[in-house]
Amino acid sequence: MLILDALNLIRRLYAVQQGRHPESPARLAATGAALEHGVHKLLGQFRPSHVVAVFDGAPVGFRHRLYPDYKGNRSPMPEDLAGHLGELQQSLLRLGVEALLSETEEADDLVATLASTLARHRRQATIVSTDQGFCQLLGPCIRLWDHFGQRWLDEEHVRRQYGLAPVQLVDYWALTGVSGSQIKGVPGIGPKRARALLQQFGNLDALLASAPVSKEQNTVHQHKNDALLARQLVRLVDDIELGFNLQALRYPYSTKGP
């Protein structure tokens, strides 16, 4: 299955067109054309048996209720683009790509649920996104493709970027926080210290279960609740009840194929 992180793709394409087309109608038309071209290319590249474009339809989810400042620093989607999403969904549908969104669940959790459901059945899922938060899902059956960088964000990338395994990323972000989502993590624990702690203890639970013998360990113990909250916020939910059969997302190559 090819899983498109739709708004990640669309907003990147729209940003490129902003510099080329000052007038909104031309900018939106160019974004739509670039989206169709990009998705057509992805379909030809991966030849998936199933494909879906996941949109974010939940402005307020459980993370906002847990932590009201969640994503509070993010710029809203430009009004003209927000008003054009319906047409972009229709353009994808003309390519044979269904759109998936929920009024109660974030797109990232829908993506995680789709990919993890397939992985549990030993089926392959390829996520198309530049969002490295999806790296926590990486495994034998789940891959992450950066369409704009034309590269795999794989286990080697994670080890090169973070010095850790994908399974350790949630605890890493629980310690460091995620500035793009306004998640604070543990004060004074940056990437270098978080990496060293996880290389030593393996995971956050083992770190919290140990007797603190260093300044960094003591800081984590003092801010245990901050770390656990951050972990809950950054960990993707992978068991949402989707309410439909994945067979509905089969891609009709006979009529829509590139």
Backbone bond lengths (Angstrom), bond angles and torsions (degrees), N, CA, C in turn:
res aa  C-N    CA-C-N  psi(-1)  N-CA   C-N-CA  omega(-1)  CA-C   N-CA-C  phi
1 M - - - 1.462 - - 1.524 109.64 -
2 L 1.324 115.45 136.04 1.458 121.91 173.27 1.525 107.54 -99.28
3 I 1.325 116.82 120.63 1.465 122.27 -177.14 1.527 108.08 -113.08
4 L 1.318 116.51 113.46 1.457 121.59 -178.24 1.524 110.16 -94.08
5 D 1.318 116.42 123.12 1.461 121.88 171.14 1.528 105.58 -77.96
6 A 1.330 115.77 88.17 1.460 121.55 -163.11 1.530 113.84 -60.49
7 L 1.321 117.82 -47.44 1.464 118.94 -176.72 1.519 111.53 -70.80
8 N 1.313 117.82 -31.02 1.458 120.38 174.39 1.523 109.58 -60.98
9 L 1.316 116.05 -44.64 1.463 121.82 179.78 1.527 111.10 -67.54
10 I 1.323 116.49 -47.79 1.465 121.18 -175.47 1.522 111.71 -66.47
11 R 1.316 117.75 -44.27 1.474 119.64 -177.83 1.523 111.05 -66.45
12 R 1.308 118.04 -34.85 1.466 120.40 176.54 1.528 109.98 -65.98
13 L 1.325 117.14 -43.33 1.460 120.72 179.38 1.526 111.09 -66.38
14 Y 1.313 116.92 -40.03 1.469 121.56 178.66 1.527 110.52 -62.97
15 A 1.334 117.16 -41.58 1.468 120.79 -179.67 1.522 110.97 -61.00
16 V 1.326 117.13 -37.97 1.463 120.53 177.69 1.532 110.27 -64.07
17 Q 1.332 116.57 -41.16 1.463 120.33 -177.04 1.530 112.86 -73.54
18 Q 1.337 117.20 -21.88 1.461 119.93 178.88 1.524 111.78 -58.87
19 G 1.331 116.46 -37.32 1.457 119.97 -179.68 1.513 113.35 -77.69
20 R 1.328 117.31 -14.39 1.457 121.22 -175.85 1.524 113.28 -103.54
21 H 1.335 116.17 -29.46 1.461 120.22 -173.70 1.526 110.01 -130.15
22 P 1.346 117.77 98.43 1.469 120.05 -178.11 1.525 113.82 -67.16
23 E 1.329 117.52 -26.61 1.460 120.56 -179.25 1.535 110.23 -88.22
24 S 1.322 115.39 135.07 1.461 120.45 -174.03 1.528 114.55 -58.35
25 P 1.348 119.84 -46.83 1.473 118.37 -178.23 1.531 112.84 -58.22
26 A 1.329 116.50 -43.04 1.463 119.99 179.61 1.518 110.83 -67.46
27 R 1.331 116.20 -37.17 1.465 120.81 -179.57 1.533 110.51 -65.57
28 L 1.325 116.02 -42.77 1.463 119.68 179.87 1.526 111.34 -68.41
29 A 1.326 116.44 -40.00 1.464 119.75 178.39 1.522 110.68 -62.97
30 A 1.334 116.16 -41.91 1.467 120.41 179.66 1.526 110.87 -66.89
31 T 1.334 116.95 -36.81 1.464 120.58 177.15 1.522 110.46 -63.24
32 G 1.335 115.54 -44.35 1.460 119.64 178.78 1.515 112.49 -62.09
33 A 1.320 116.05 -42.38 1.468 120.02 179.25 1.526 110.55 -64.85
34 A 1.343 116.04 -42.13 1.468 120.18 179.75 1.519 110.70 -65.84
35 L 1.336 117.42 -35.97 1.471 120.84 178.28 1.529 110.11 -64.98
36 E 1.322 117.11 -47.98 1.458 120.01 -179.73 1.524 110.70 -61.38
37 H 1.315 116.43 -42.53 1.469 120.29 179.57 1.531 110.46 -63.66
38 G 1.350 116.17 -44.98 1.459 120.12 -178.47 1.517 112.48 -64.40
39 V 1.323 116.64 -44.00 1.466 120.07 -179.39 1.529 110.32 -68.47
40 H 1.318 116.32 -39.55 1.466 120.34 176.63 1.537 109.82 -58.17
41 K 1.328 116.23 -42.21 1.459 120.98 178.76 1.525 110.93 -64.78
42 L 1.333 117.30 -43.08 1.462 121.15 179.72 1.526 111.59 -63.37
43 L 1.333 116.30 -39.73 1.459 119.92 178.77 1.533 110.86 -64.11
44 G 1.326 115.80 -40.09 1.451 119.29 177.77 1.514 112.41 -69.74
45 Q 1.331 116.40 -34.29 1.465 121.25 -178.19 1.532 111.84 -70.60
46 F 1.338 116.40 -44.24 1.464 119.79 -172.36 1.524 114.21 -101.01
47 R 1.332 117.49 -19.54 1.465 121.59 179.40 1.534 111.43 46.78
48 P 1.329 117.75 55.83 1.468 119.69 -176.09 1.529 112.10 -72.98
49 S 1.312 116.11 152.45 1.465 120.29 172.15 1.525 110.34 -79.66
50 H 1.343 116.68 -26.54 1.459 122.83 179.39 1.527 108.13 -136.86
51 V 1.325 116.36 149.78 1.454 120.31 179.69 1.523 109.25 -151.92
52 V 1.339 116.07 146.61 1.462 121.30 177.56 1.519 108.93 -152.72
53 A 1.317 115.65 145.88 1.465 122.18 174.21 1.523 107.61 -107.94
54 V 1.325 116.79 118.41 1.465 121.53 -175.70 1.523 109.65 -98.45
55 F 1.325 115.87 123.18 1.459 123.01 179.79 1.526 110.02 -107.86
56 D 1.325 116.05 156.15 1.463 121.33 178.71 1.526 108.63 -92.07
57 G 1.333 116.21 109.21 1.450 120.00 -179.80 1.516 113.59 -111.21
58 A 1.344 117.39 4.69 1.462 121.40 -175.65 1.524 110.45 -115.41
59 P 1.344 118.20 94.34 1.458 119.44 179.84 1.522 113.70 -65.96
60 V 1.322 117.23 -27.78 1.462 121.65 179.17 1.521 108.42 -132.75
61 G 1.335 115.74 116.65 1.451 120.04 179.20 1.518 110.81 -122.70
62 F 1.331 116.65 -163.26 1.458 119.40 -175.29 1.520 111.97 -64.84
63 R 1.343 118.51 -29.67 1.464 120.19 -179.98 1.525 111.24 -66.23
64 H 1.328 117.02 -37.72 1.463 119.74 176.81 1.524 111.16 -65.31
65 R 1.322 115.66 -34.74 1.469 118.77 179.70 1.521 110.70 -71.87
66 L 1.333 117.01 -35.29 1.459 120.59 177.08 1.520 111.79 -71.84
67 Y 1.333 115.35 -35.79 1.460 121.38 -170.51 1.527 108.08 -146.31
68 P 1.333 117.90 92.08 1.468 121.38 -173.73 1.525 115.15 -55.60
69 D 1.345 118.13 -24.28 1.465 120.40 -179.91 1.528 113.30 -82.62
70 Y 1.334 117.04 0.49 1.456 120.86 -177.51 1.536 110.66 -55.88
71 K 1.324 115.66 123.99 1.473 123.87 -179.56 1.527 113.07 57.11
72 G 1.327 116.48 22.49 1.456 120.01 -177.92 1.519 113.95 -69.12
73 N 1.329 117.48 -15.20 1.461 120.96 -178.88 1.524 112.81 -96.94
74 R 1.321 118.59 5.39 1.458 120.88 -177.35 1.520 111.49 -85.05
75 S 1.311 115.11 140.11 1.462 120.08 177.43 1.527 109.09 -72.48
76 P 1.332 117.13 139.40 1.465 119.03 178.16 1.524 110.78 -67.72
77 M 1.298 116.38 157.89 1.452 120.99 176.37 1.523 109.56 -64.08
78 P 1.333 118.24 137.36 1.471 119.76 176.63 1.529 110.70 -53.01
79 E 1.328 116.53 140.60 1.457 121.01 -173.47 1.525 112.38 -59.74
80 D 1.337 116.41 -41.15 1.470 117.35 -177.59 1.519 111.11 -65.63
81 L 1.336 117.04 -37.00 1.456 120.12 178.58 1.523 110.86 -69.35
82 A 1.338 116.75 -42.96 1.465 120.25 179.22 1.527 110.64 -58.52
83 G 1.324 116.31 -39.55 1.458 120.19 179.87 1.510 114.04 -74.33
84 H 1.321 116.61 -10.95 1.465 121.89 -176.41 1.530 112.54 -102.72
85 L 1.333 117.75 -2.57 1.460 120.50 -174.70 1.530 112.54 -62.09
86 G 1.330 116.23 -35.90 1.458 119.15 178.72 1.519 111.77 -59.82
87 E 1.327 116.37 -42.09 1.469 119.96 178.61 1.519 111.16 -67.27
88 L 1.330 116.99 -37.06 1.460 119.98 178.39 1.526 110.69 -66.43
89 Q 1.320 116.98 -37.82 1.465 119.96 175.84 1.518 110.71 -62.71
90 Q 1.331 116.78 -39.02 1.462 120.45 178.34 1.522 111.60 -66.27
91 S 1.334 116.09 -36.56 1.469 118.82 178.97 1.528 110.52 -65.76
92 L 1.339 116.43 -36.10 1.462 119.84 176.01 1.526 110.92 -68.06
93 L 1.313 115.75 -38.87 1.464 119.75 179.33 1.529 110.56 -62.79
94 R 1.325 116.47 -35.32 1.466 119.40 177.46 1.527 111.67 -65.09
95 L 1.330 116.14 -23.85 1.465 120.90 175.02 1.524 112.22 -85.72
96 G 1.330 115.96 -2.06 1.457 120.01 -178.51 1.514 113.95 90.30
97 V 1.343 117.36 13.93 1.465 122.33 -177.00 1.526 109.45 -104.97
98 E 1.319 116.49 115.26 1.459 121.06 178.56 1.531 110.42 -74.64
99 A 1.329 115.97 149.90 1.467 122.08 175.53 1.523 108.92 -101.93
100 L 1.320 116.04 139.46 1.459 122.02 177.85 1.519 108.64 -124.89
101 L 1.317 116.69 127.45 1.455 121.13 173.24 1.515 108.83 -151.09
102 S 1.328 115.47 160.52 1.455 121.42 -177.67 1.521 108.79 -134.93
103 E 1.318 115.16 146.26 1.462 120.19 177.40 1.522 111.94 -81.75
104 T 1.322 117.14 -8.66 1.468 120.16 -175.75 1.526 113.48 -123.19
105 E 1.329 118.12 -16.89 1.469 120.81 -175.51 1.520 110.90 -118.34
106 E 1.339 116.14 143.95 1.452 120.73 176.68 1.524 110.75 -73.07
107 A 1.329 115.21 150.57 1.460 120.57 -178.99 1.526 111.52 -57.55
108 D 1.342 117.27 -40.35 1.471 119.99 -177.81 1.525 111.55 -59.39
109 D 1.329 116.59 -37.40 1.460 119.95 179.64 1.525 111.31 -73.46
110 L 1.328 117.13 -33.70 1.463 119.76 175.05 1.523 110.11 -64.82
111 V 1.341 116.36 -43.45 1.463 120.77 177.41 1.530 109.63 -60.08
112 A 1.328 116.84 -46.56 1.462 121.29 -179.08 1.525 111.39 -61.74
113 T 1.319 117.00 -39.75 1.464 121.04 179.78 1.526 111.10 -66.62
114 L 1.325 116.79 -44.76 1.460 120.34 178.78 1.529 110.65 -59.86
115 A 1.343 115.50 -51.61 1.463 120.20 -176.83 1.525 111.05 -63.43
116 S 1.324 117.18 -43.86 1.465 120.69 -176.66 1.521 111.83 -70.61
117 T 1.336 117.60 -34.74 1.462 120.85 176.23 1.524 110.23 -61.33
118 L 1.324 115.92 -44.02 1.457 119.92 177.42 1.528 111.20 -64.75
119 A 1.327 116.13 -43.58 1.465 120.40 -178.59 1.518 111.42 -61.58
120 R 1.332 116.39 -37.88 1.472 119.26 179.08 1.524 111.66 -64.24
121 H 1.328 116.29 -23.11 1.462 121.39 176.49 1.528 111.26 -101.01
122 R 1.331 115.43 14.29 1.462 122.72 178.14 1.526 112.56 59.61
123 R 1.323 115.37 36.80 1.460 121.76 175.43 1.532 108.78 -108.81
124 Q 1.320 116.26 149.13 1.453 121.91 -174.20 1.531 111.74 -82.71
125 A 1.320 116.93 136.73 1.466 122.89 173.78 1.519 108.76 -128.77
126 T 1.320 116.05 131.46 1.458 121.58 175.01 1.525 108.31 -116.57
127 I 1.325 116.22 117.75 1.467 122.37 178.27 1.518 108.25 -93.99
128 V 1.331 116.67 131.84 1.459 121.47 177.40 1.520 108.14 -105.47
129 S 1.334 116.43 108.58 1.461 121.73 -178.00 1.522 109.08 -169.26
130 T 1.327 115.15 155.48 1.461 120.00 170.97 1.523 111.27 -96.99
131 D 1.329 117.73 0.85 1.463 122.87 -177.53 1.528 109.61 -76.75
132 Q 1.337 116.11 111.01 1.457 119.51 -176.55 1.522 112.51 -73.59
133 G 1.316 117.57 -7.19 1.455 119.73 173.33 1.518 112.59 -59.70
134 F 1.337 116.32 -26.12 1.456 119.94 178.22 1.526 112.48 -73.38
135 C 1.324 117.80 -11.81 1.468 120.10 179.04 1.523 111.86 -61.44
136 Q 1.329 117.87 -22.80 1.463 120.15 177.87 1.524 111.93 -64.64
137 L 1.339 117.57 -18.10 1.455 121.97 -178.06 1.516 113.44 -89.72
138 L 1.320 117.64 -11.06 1.466 121.41 -171.26 1.521 111.88 -55.93
139 G 1.317 114.55 139.20 1.459 120.72 178.28 1.506 109.14 -172.00
140 P 1.328 117.60 -172.49 1.462 120.72 -177.66 1.528 113.97 -56.89
141 C 1.334 117.34 -28.66 1.465 120.27 -175.97 1.531 113.59 -111.35
142 I 1.323 118.43 -1.39 1.463 120.88 -177.73 1.522 109.28 -124.98
143 R 1.354 115.53 123.37 1.457 122.10 179.50 1.526 109.29 -122.27
144 L 1.334 115.84 158.02 1.460 121.90 -179.62 1.522 108.70 -128.65
145 W 1.340 115.86 122.27 1.458 121.84 -176.70 1.525 110.03 -113.51
146 D 1.340 116.01 126.19 1.464 123.49 174.09 1.523 107.13 -90.90
147 H 1.332 116.35 102.20 1.463 121.53 -176.04 1.521 111.59 -65.01
148 F 1.324 116.60 -35.45 1.468 120.05 -175.65 1.527 111.62 -78.58
149 G 1.318 116.89 -35.50 1.450 120.79 176.81 1.516 113.07 -88.66
150 Q 1.353 116.09 -6.86 1.467 122.22 -178.23 1.538 110.46 49.97
151 R 1.335 114.72 55.43 1.465 119.76 -178.24 1.522 109.49 -151.67
152 W 1.328 113.88 156.38 1.455 120.31 172.80 1.521 109.48 -85.03
153 L 1.323 115.84 132.94 1.462 121.35 169.48 1.528 105.20 -94.88
154 D 1.317 115.36 85.60 1.452 121.55 -170.27 1.526 111.64 -111.98
155 E 1.325 116.13 -170.83 1.470 120.53 -177.85 1.530 111.10 -61.16
156 E 1.321 117.01 -37.67 1.468 119.96 177.35 1.526 110.67 -63.31
157 H 1.336 116.31 -40.90 1.469 120.21 176.63 1.524 110.74 -61.18
158 V 1.331 116.81 -43.58 1.470 121.06 -179.53 1.528 110.40 -62.60
159 R 1.309 117.44 -44.02 1.471 119.90 -179.48 1.524 111.04 -66.97
160 R 1.327 116.30 -36.20 1.461 119.87 178.42 1.531 111.04 -70.80
161 Q 1.323 116.56 -40.44 1.464 121.78 -176.06 1.526 112.60 -78.67
162 Y 1.333 116.63 -39.92 1.462 120.39 -171.03 1.529 113.46 -118.01
163 G 1.322 118.48 -15.50 1.462 120.80 -176.73 1.511 112.98 71.86
164 L 1.335 116.49 22.79 1.463 121.82 -175.60 1.523 109.97 -137.41
165 A 1.319 116.23 173.73 1.457 122.17 172.75 1.524 108.90 -90.24
166 P 1.331 118.06 154.73 1.470 119.84 178.94 1.520 114.16 -52.10
167 V 1.346 117.34 -36.32 1.460 120.78 -177.68 1.531 112.03 -65.67
168 Q 1.334 117.93 -17.19 1.470 121.70 -179.27 1.534 113.18 -93.42
169 L 1.323 117.55 -5.15 1.466 119.50 -172.38 1.524 113.27 -66.47
170 V 1.322 117.70 -38.70 1.464 119.44 179.99 1.523 110.50 -59.30
171 D 1.335 117.15 -44.32 1.459 120.46 179.06 1.525 111.22 -69.49
172 Y 1.318 116.84 -33.45 1.471 120.98 176.09 1.522 110.04 -60.78
173 W 1.333 116.98 -49.04 1.467 120.16 179.68 1.524 111.85 -70.35
174 A 1.321 117.10 -26.47 1.468 119.61 174.92 1.520 110.44 -63.72
175 L 1.337 116.58 -33.51 1.468 121.40 179.44 1.535 111.97 -81.81
176 T 1.324 116.42 -44.64 1.471 119.59 -174.52 1.517 112.76 -84.80
177 G 1.338 116.57 -23.33 1.452 119.92 -169.20 1.522 110.49 79.35
178 V 1.326 115.80 172.54 1.465 122.41 178.63 1.525 106.90 -132.10
179 S 1.326 116.19 103.54 1.466 119.93 -173.32 1.520 111.84 -62.71
180 G 1.341 117.89 -34.89 1.457 120.70 -178.56 1.512 113.78 -65.15
181 S 1.331 117.20 -20.95 1.471 121.58 177.05 1.518 111.43 -109.91
182 Q 1.327 116.58 4.65 1.461 124.36 -179.32 1.538 111.62 60.30
183 I 1.327 115.77 37.00 1.465 121.80 175.01 1.523 107.31 -96.69
184 K 1.319 117.13 126.18 1.463 120.84 -166.88 1.528 114.88 -84.24
185 G 1.300 118.93 -34.40 1.459 118.96 -176.88 1.525 111.77 70.30
186 V 1.349 116.77 -147.90 1.462 122.44 -177.67 1.523 109.63 -101.97
187 P 1.322 118.89 123.94 1.469 120.88 -179.86 1.528 111.70 -56.55
188 G 1.317 116.13 133.65 1.462 120.77 175.89 1.517 115.30 84.07
189 I 1.335 116.78 -3.37 1.465 120.21 178.45 1.527 108.45 -105.65
190 G 1.314 115.39 102.40 1.448 121.10 178.44 1.512 111.39 -96.74
191 P 1.338 117.16 -173.22 1.474 120.59 -176.78 1.527 114.10 -54.98
192 K 1.323 117.80 -44.75 1.463 120.02 -176.12 1.522 111.44 -64.46
193 R 1.338 117.34 -46.46 1.460 120.10 -179.67 1.520 112.17 -69.12
194 A 1.336 116.49 -38.22 1.467 119.54 178.40 1.522 110.42 -63.21
195 R 1.320 116.19 -43.23 1.465 120.22 179.09 1.530 110.58 -61.41
196 A 1.331 117.03 -44.75 1.459 120.58 -178.82 1.528 111.19 -63.58
197 L 1.322 117.20 -40.86 1.461 120.61 -179.86 1.529 111.52 -65.47
198 L 1.331 116.46 -41.47 1.457 119.25 -178.62 1.523 111.47 -75.31
199 Q 1.315 117.24 -30.49 1.463 119.05 173.66 1.530 110.48 -66.10
200 Q 1.332 116.37 -31.45 1.464 120.72 -179.99 1.527 112.01 -79.68
201 F 1.344 116.57 -45.74 1.469 119.92 -171.81 1.532 113.83 -103.44
202 G 1.292 117.55 -17.60 1.459 120.48 178.18 1.511 114.13 92.99
203 N 1.333 117.06 -47.00 1.459 120.44 179.90 1.529 110.70 -154.70
204 L 1.315 115.13 170.37 1.464 120.84 -175.93 1.529 111.70 -66.42
205 D 1.324 117.78 -38.60 1.464 120.00 -178.57 1.530 110.93 -61.68
206 A 1.333 116.55 -42.97 1.468 119.65 178.69 1.518 110.91 -66.58
207 L 1.314 117.07 -36.08 1.468 121.47 177.79 1.521 110.10 -63.64
208 L 1.327 116.98 -44.84 1.464 120.60 -178.52 1.532 111.62 -71.39
209 A 1.328 116.59 -25.81 1.467 119.80 -179.98 1.526 112.46 -80.77
210 S 1.328 117.06 -13.81 1.466 120.62 -177.51 1.532 110.63 -85.94
211 A 1.318 116.10 156.34 1.462 120.91 174.32 1.535 108.21 -76.99
212 P 1.321 118.10 127.19 1.466 119.49 -177.49 1.527 112.27 -68.07
213 V 1.330 115.95 125.94 1.463 120.43 179.66 1.530 111.69 -123.88
214 S 1.323 116.53 4.87 1.468 120.18 177.60 1.519 108.78 -137.12
215 K 1.299 115.77 165.69 1.463 121.26 179.26 1.524 111.11 -60.44
216 E 1.332 116.73 -42.08 1.462 120.89 -178.37 1.528 111.11 -65.75
217 Q 1.339 116.45 -43.56 1.456 119.82 178.29 1.524 110.74 -62.75
218 N 1.299 116.48 -41.54 1.455 120.66 179.67 1.527 111.16 -63.01
219 T 1.336 116.61 -38.99 1.460 121.03 178.28 1.525 110.96 -62.75
220 V 1.324 116.32 -43.12 1.465 119.88 179.20 1.520 110.39 -63.83
221 H 1.325 117.19 -42.40 1.466 120.34 178.74 1.530 110.76 -62.46
222 Q 1.317 116.77 -40.48 1.464 120.09 -179.74 1.527 111.90 -65.85
223 H 1.328 115.82 -30.16 1.467 120.64 -177.48 1.531 110.54 -112.33
224 K 1.319 115.38 35.98 1.462 121.39 -178.49 1.527 111.39 -54.87
225 N 1.320 117.55 -46.16 1.461 120.24 -177.03 1.529 111.91 -64.95
226 D 1.337 116.87 -35.34 1.467 120.08 176.47 1.522 110.53 -63.52
227 A 1.324 115.95 -43.09 1.467 120.45 -179.57 1.523 111.37 -65.26
228 L 1.325 116.72 -43.10 1.464 119.91 -178.59 1.523 111.24 -68.07
229 L 1.325 117.25 -37.42 1.464 119.82 175.87 1.523 110.40 -64.84
230 A 1.330 116.32 -46.08 1.463 120.07 179.34 1.521 110.67 -59.32
231 R 1.326 116.73 -40.02 1.467 119.56 179.35 1.517 111.09 -63.58
232 Q 1.315 116.47 -40.16 1.463 119.91 178.59 1.526 111.19 -64.14
233 L 1.331 116.33 -33.63 1.462 120.83 -178.56 1.526 112.44 -76.05
234 V 1.324 117.41 -37.01 1.470 119.48 -175.09 1.529 112.70 -87.84
235 R 1.319 117.58 -20.51 1.468 119.33 -179.33 1.528 109.67 -74.43
236 L 1.322 116.37 127.74 1.451 121.23 179.58 1.521 110.56 -76.41
237 V 1.316 115.64 141.50 1.463 121.86 176.56 1.527 107.99 -83.49
238 D 1.319 116.93 129.17 1.464 119.52 -174.39 1.524 113.83 -122.65
239 D 1.337 116.56 19.55 1.462 118.85 -177.29 1.528 112.33 -136.47
240 I 1.338 116.41 35.64 1.465 120.91 177.72 1.527 109.34 -69.13
241 E 1.320 116.37 141.79 1.459 120.89 174.75 1.526 107.95 -76.11
242 L 1.322 117.07 108.47 1.464 121.29 -173.39 1.525 112.51 -77.13
243 G 1.306 117.38 -33.48 1.459 119.53 176.19 1.521 114.55 80.93
244 F 1.329 117.86 15.33 1.460 120.19 175.88 1.528 108.74 -153.06
245 N 1.316 115.15 162.61 1.451 121.83 179.03 1.521 109.44 -85.65
246 L 1.324 117.33 132.54 1.460 120.50 -179.06 1.525 112.39 -61.10
247 Q 1.337 116.76 -17.56 1.456 120.46 177.85 1.531 110.63 -61.84
248 A 1.347 116.42 -23.72 1.470 120.59 178.96 1.523 112.45 -66.24
249 L 1.332 117.08 -14.64 1.456 121.18 -177.74 1.530 112.07 -99.19
250 R 1.322 116.70 11.59 1.474 119.40 178.38 1.521 109.27 -61.27
251 Y 1.334 115.12 136.81 1.461 119.64 -177.91 1.528 110.84 -88.38
252 P 1.346 117.21 125.51 1.474 120.86 -175.47 1.526 113.11 -84.68
253 Y 1.313 116.89 79.34 1.465 119.65 -178.47 1.522 112.97 -59.14
254 S 1.306 116.45 -30.41 1.459 118.72 -175.12 1.520 112.68 -61.40
255 T 1.369 115.53 -30.22 1.464 118.51 -177.92 1.505 113.94 -115.99
256 K 1.341 117.97 -23.80 1.464 120.66 -173.49 1.514 113.66 -119.95
257 G 1.304 118.17 -3.71 1.459 120.74 -171.19 1.503 113.26 -63.58
258 P 1.371 116.90 151.71 1.452 120.93 179.48 1.532 111.06 -72.81
